[in-house]
């Protein structure tokens, strides 16, 4: 059961901010392409960074605390999900604050 520890943390992070999508209508998930374009550079950079650190012995993952499915070059699926869930939570939180405060976004019309 401890193999779900990392995923459990990610689920808690998502629950902590995921409700904002539905109750405050942040529309982050509705604009999926925008979100993907927002996270892909960091996702690629940090997966490469992790893969390099793992290959050099500078970084490792405790196999007792992760699912054990490697995505690429020793980087576990749990870590890849981290690079998706944490930015999602950040964007959801930012959009919720922006929505409540009435802050405009640069690509929205003023009407």
Secondary structure, 3 states (H helix, E strand, C coil): CHHHHHHHHHHHHHHHHHHHHHHCCCCCCCCHHHHHHHHHHHHHHHHHHHHHHHHCCCCCCCCCCCCCCEEECCEEHHHHHHHHHHHHHHHHHHHHHHHHHCCCCCCCCCC
